[in-house]
C-alpha cells in the first residue's frame, strides 16, 4: 500500500513541478502523515523531485475533521457552494458527495478502460498451445 501511495504521489509531484516549476515543497498531512513508513516513502518521493517535504508532528496528524472543515472554508471563500434546500424540501433532500474534486482532473491520470474479462479469456485461449489428439484422448480417459 505504501508503494502504491508513493507511486501516485510521485506522479503528482512530477506533474506539479511540470505545471509550476517554482514548486518548492510537498505537504504531507492527515492520517497518512502519522504513519512513519508512509512518511519515509514520501520523503524519498519529495527528494527525487527536488522538493522539501513538510509535515506536522504526528500527534497533529490523526484527525481529518479539521482538514475537511478547512476544505469547506476554502470552497466557501471561492464561492463553490450551493444554497441549502428550503425547509419544505429539506425533509426529503439527501445529497451524497463521496468526494469533492480539488480541481480539474489532469488528462494524464485518465487511463483507458480495462478490457472486459471475456475478451481476456478469449485471448488466453487463442494464445494457449494447441492440443494434440493424443493429449486430448488421455485427458478424456483420466
N, C-alpha and C positions, 0 to 999 in steps of 0.2 A: 504494500500500500504506500509506503514511504517513497519507493522508487517511482511509482506511478504519479504521485503528487509532485515529486521533484521534476519529473519529465515534463509535466504540464506547466509547472511554474517556470521551468527553464525556457519553454517555448514562449510563454507570456513575457518573460524578461527580454528575450531576443526581440520580440515584436515591439515592446515598449521602447527599447533603445533604438530600433529602426525608425519608429514613428517620431520619437523625441530624443535625438542624440544627446541632449543635455541631461537626460535622466541620470541621477547620481546614486539613488538608493532604492532599496526594496524594503517595504514594511511588511513584517510578519506579525500578525496579531490574532487574538481569539484563541479558541481551544487548540488549534494546531500549534500555536507558539508555545503552549505549555509542554509539549512533547519534545524531549531532548533529542531523540533520533530525527524527528522532523526538522528541528532547528538546525542540527548538524548538516542534514542533507540540503536544506535551503541555503545555508551559509555557503556551501560549495557551489550551488547554483548562482548565488549572488557574485561570488568571486570569479566564476567562469565568465560572467557577463560584465565584469568590471564595475560592479555595484557594491555599495556598502549596505549590509543588511542591518536593519534597525528593528528591534522588537522590545516590548515592555517586559518587565520582570515576570517570571512565570506565575507569581501569585496574583497578577492582574490579568491573566490570560485564561481564566476559567469560565467567565460568564459572557455569553454573546448578547445578552439582553441590552447592554449599553450600546453595543455596536449596531444592533437592529434599530434601537431608538435614534441613534445618530444618523443612520441611513435615512430614516424617516424625516429628520430635521433637514438634512441636506436636500432631499427631494422636495420638501415643502418650500425651502428657500428658492429652489429653481422653478417653482410653480408646477411641479409634477405631482399633482394631487387631483382627486375628484371630489366633488361635493358629496357629502353623505346623503343617503336616501332620506326622503321625507318620513315623518313619523308614521304616516299611513302605509308606506311601503317597507319601513324598517322591519316590521314583524315577519315579512316574507322574503327578506333580502339577505342572501348569503353569497358573498363573493370569495372565491378561493384563489389565492395567488401563491403558489408554492415557491416561486422565485421572482424576484424583481430584477429586471435587466439593469446592469450598471451602465451600459452604453450600447452602441451598435455592435453587432457581432462581427468579428473580423472574418472575412471570407476564407482566410487560410485555415480557420478552425472547423470549417464545414466539410465533412467527409462525404463521399458518395455513399449512398445506402448500401448496406451489405447485401450480397446476392441471397436469394431465397434458399432455404435448406435443400429443397428438392433439386434445384439446379446444381448444388454442390454434390449431392448424392449421384446425380446423373454423370457428372464429370468424373467422380471417383470410379464409377462403373466403367466408363469409357477408357480410363487410364489403367484399369486392372488388367493383368496379363490374361490372355485368352486361355480357357481351359482346354486341355487335350481330351479327346474322347475317353482315354483310359482313366484319367483323373476323375472325370465326371462319373464313370461307371463305378470306380472304387468308393466315391462319396455316397452313391445310392445304396451300395451294399452295406455301408457302415451304419 
